[in-house]
Amino acid sequence: MTAQGPIKAEFEAGGGTWRFPANQPLRLDSGAQLAPLEIGYKTYGALNADKSNAVLVCHALSGDQHLASTHPVTGKPGWWDRFVGPGKPLDPERHFIVCTNVVGGCMGTTGPASVDPKTGEAYGLTFPVITIRDMVRAQSMLIDAMGIETLFAVIGGSMGGMQAIQWAADYPERVFSVVCIAAAARHSAQNIAFHEVGRQAIMADPNWMSGAYLAAGVRPEKGLAVARMAAHITYLSEAALQRKFGRELQRDGLSWGFDADFQVESYLRHQGTSFVDRFDANSYLYITRALDYFDLAAQYDGVLAQAFVGARKVKFCVLSFSSDWLYPTPESRDIVRALNGAGCRASFAEIQTDKGHDAFFLDEPLLDATLKGFLGAQALARGLA
């Protein structure tokens, strides 16, 4: 089967599941191999004649491939719908936009909830530990299968930003430009600590069943909801929480008990319960562990600039948010300094906002303008305008 065959068939549906046979395994950093491999993905727009307009958008921890499509589980608009469309930074009339569900995910890509062909049951904790680099390696397999040699841009926020700079480090000859938003070159001790709280909440749920809950016909919903609640606090800022909720009560007077008296409590509970409807608990364990393991400089003797030496022809845009305390601006500046040290061309902006880490999901006009301006300039340089 040629690369053009499946891409033409799948394009009409705007995506689907790409299946790699057992003789095309995904080789993991751990030394394990994953086969057969399935990758869930969505596409928007059309690949041009010389295949020079492809944009890969990488999602964050709790995201998936439904970038600008109605989510099949929640019925909500895509997580970056505001950035995709005619006249928007990612324009299907100009770009062929690809978004994949990461390896270890739970929306069509092989993960711990997938069936292990050796046993006929869900992998559970027998699924191999994955890394950000493994996620990127799987994406490169899909891009290969689509017959695309060079991506016009790789774009991502948070964990997606980590994937974007990993692309630049591992496949610099295959990337024309990179946009890294609200990310870091490695996970801090604080981030690892928050993730460990979430993982322990999941594993403390009696329904987790040592990871074999699917076979038992149950789900650790309470543990996963608590993990989501704890993580969601890190995505916001104190100013945003105060502005949105303050100490407002849910009802007149206090309950004098442990119901959700405050609006912020009700909000977090809603975030937790809605999350369990669309996410797998073991996927949460594996993806957070991949984030914790992320340290782009580690494979270059701790010198981050060395990771980008091969990417001197790539154009970079690094963006941070002033109120982001999950991946604060100094961590973005570290990336920029490393890029400068490697001789790469990089632009940087700290966007002033009180919306916290999740600002890249929200209405932030300066982010829109910056992203549109950078991609427009790179389109001219690429000859896409």
MOFENJO-V65121 format. One record per helix or strand of 2 or more residues. SS is the DSSP state (2 for helix, 1 for strand). FROM is the first residue (numbers start at 1). TO is the last residue. If there is no record, write none. Layout:
ss: <SS | SS>
from: <FROM | FROM>
to: <TO | TO>
//
This chain:
ss: <2 | 1 | 1 | 1 | 1 | 1 | 2 | 1 | 1 | 1 | 2 | 2 | 1 | 2 | 2 | 1 | 2 | 2 | 2 | 2 | 2 | 2 | 2 | 2 | 2 | 2 | 1 | 2 | 1 | 2 | 2>
from: <3 | 15 | 26 | 33 | 37 | 54 | 81 | 96 | 115 | 121 | 124 | 132 | 153 | 159 | 172 | 177 | 189 | 206 | 213 | 221 | 238 | 263 | 281 | 298 | 304 | 309 | 315 | 329 | 345 | 357 | 365>
to: <11 | 20 | 27 | 34 | 44 | 58 | 83 | 100 | 116 | 122 | 126 | 145 | 157 | 170 | 174 | 181 | 204 | 211 | 216 | 235 | 244 | 275 | 293 | 300 | 307 | 311 | 321 | 341 | 351 | 361 | 382>
//
